[in-house]
């Protein structure tokens, strides 16, 4: 680090890291005379115009980029009518959805952490990103492909207006029932259900309420061993919440898996003697830390098991099933038209299980007929939605004619000789239809993910112009040329932005920003002429920044800290030992410095340490169900009333665990050190920029959608009262590191706009990259939001608060 910064310094010898002695003496004289430095004479109107202009340009950049990056699919209001047959009988169908059921939770004969009832009977169920519950339920109900940007509706799901299974069921007077996750009612309103019982789903600390309520109300949908309704949905949440709170490999997860196993066995046993189909599956998977929302293999892979009754006959395992294929399959089971926007394909294994009382030739023939209807529905839908699939019209028509010819031939002559003669023809036509449907689905995905690179590059160019404009504006405001921002000072921010062009660097970004920050501290320690006490503080800061990395052992650590990984049944000695261990990593260096230097200014740290230790103990007791969380809120309120930096900490203490609390304490010390270093203002701005990112990463956050801690929406609340509650609390939890107290300048904002430029450029360049949706796009979203928040702090809000 030192060699890197020394080389940078030698390349630009003229740069001054601190004001000249003459400037310092001038400032001292001015201070003695009692004169305050006056800013350039700008009227309030001009400042307001400036703020609004910057805001408008920032909005324009984001709007233009997203216009080119995401071309939203227009809503289609058409309703399908093909697929319903008067002579067909509806098969009573039950969906048992185990939220976040990973495939490996149902496999392994010797693995106790699996659902024993499903062992040997499951198939991989493949979903698409984003793997949020609302988007997965939308895909199941409509058969459509939700867009990446729709992940933002996870807190406030919009009612589905497109054609879907529930609307078709109401249209043909089928009775429907639902019990479980209230996300269903957000997507499919109550008027579509014959009966429904929904329960709040976002409180991830509650592992049992929803699941228990489902079991207690089973008699409302199952009576005398039969399903009362034609279509029933039971949506369990315990496994998903256990994953969010504890991770996959935890005793609480084992408990929920065992409970789920018992409940599935109970349901299947009750229905084993009546005519029905039971589909047991997960809406998505989860990472080992219990997160989901992204597109990793663990998140998009869940499990499905299909049971036909009477007799509890399971579908034989197959390589995999696409989640969107469930939509036409359910439509067939319920004798309903396939939803118009569906792009899925009727699953043959489930079809064969339903028709297992027929011979193989009859099953193949009937499946071919149903598949032909499915192909026509997908083709017509995409043609209506202006997807370029007209070139497939002749092939679709020819395949339909061949299917009709086969059916006509068998109806005319059903002899064994005729059946044998068309077997190969059936196989050939079936493969042809499947190939065409794959091509149609690919065309739809390509069309709905099409990007306008000209608009994207235009947004990047405007962003560069905005950075240049702000730099020029700040230089014009500085009368002292030695205090003007120089590009070489912004080198760390430029390096940070350049590294965003590589997905490997984004994956290890916390190492990059920590390296850059410690490099600058080391350079200031050696090169800046300053009192010995300041150098001591910088040295302690280097120790704290390095030690804080040990407090976050992995990239996926949740913000609420690792003490949640302990058993919630009792408070163990290990809990308190872990707390003392985490706090001591930061507290010991801070107090060691205070003891050696007897620095009076930092004695307030004693009160802060006492407050955080008290709050941490309270949090341990709350998480272990020993005290009520009202006491926790009381302590947070006391910290707010104490004022000063302690007042600033109250929100973060509320949202922190043991490890993150220790990190916050350490970085509060580092922030005070940075503010006290006698260096140029632009150098200090770059330091604060890197410090903000260090706090962000060292407190367990990541620039991925699945790492966003939705459980912070329930700090102080037992249920989600309003969407705004979730947005505010989750937003504070995620973006609080970028609201560090202290004076900010335009050069600080420029650093964030530079990293926004780098992120926009990397997303544009890698728009066809394999990892664009998993790495580059989420990083770009974080860059845009953080840049907007920081710009508002310096440019917009002061115009209205002063």
Secondary structure by P-SEA (a helix, b strand, c coil): caaaaaaaaaacccccccccaaaaaaaaaaaaaccccccccccaaaaaaaaaaaaaaaaaaaaaaaaaaccccccccccccccccccccccbbbbbcccccccccccccccccccccccccccbbbbcccccaaaaaaaaacccccccccccccccccccccccaaaaaaaabbbbbbbccaaaaaacccccccccccccccccccccaaaaaaaaacccccccccccccbbbbbbcaaaaaaaccccccaaaaaaaaaaaaaaaaaaaaaccccbbbbbbbcccccccccccccccccccbbbbbbbccccccccccccccccaaaaaaaaaacccccccccccccaaaaaaaaccccaaaaaaaaaaaaaaaaaaaaaaaaaaccccccaaaaaaaaaaaaaaaaaaaaacccaaaaaaaaaaaaaaaaaaaaaaaaaaaaaaaaaacccaaaaaaaaaaaaaaaaaaaaaaaaaccccccccccccaaaaaaaaaacccaaaaaaaaaaaaaaaaaaaaaaaccccccaaaaaaaaaaaaaaaaaaaacccccccccccccccccccccaaaaaaaaaaaaacaaaaaaaaaacccccccaaaaaaaaaaaaaaaaaaaaaccccaaaaaaaaaaaaacccccccaaaaaaaccaaaaaaaaaaaaaaaaaaaccccaaaaaaaaaaaaaaaaaaacccccccccccccccccccccccaaaaaaaaaaaccccccccccccaaaaaaaaaaaaaaaaaaaaacccccccccaaaaaaaaaaaaaaaaaaccccccccc
